[in-house]
Amino acid sequence: MDSQQNLSYNAGQAKGQAQEKASSMMDKASNAAQSAKESMQQAGQQMQEKAQGAADAMKNATGTNQGR
């Protein structure tokens, strides 16, 4: 291998490694975003359940929950 081929080979290796690192970073970012989305959905679900519980407690306290 002459020096030109060697430089070309090394450049190709560096490019491949950079692409692999970028792909890995994108995967990590995607996983973090998915995790955050799931956490937000879970928090929203918990808030909805608490609000429903509060509404039911208010109905019970005011006697408007007789139909159940």
Contacts in CASP RR format, 6 or more apart in sequence:
PFRMAT RR
TARGET T0000
AUTHOR 0000-0000-0000
METHOD contacts of the structure
MODEL  1
MDSQQNLSYNAGQAKGQAQEKASSMMDKASNAAQSAKESMQQAGQQMQEK
AQGAADAMKNATGTNQGR
1 9 0 8 1.000
56 65 0 8 1.000
59 65 0 8 1.000
END
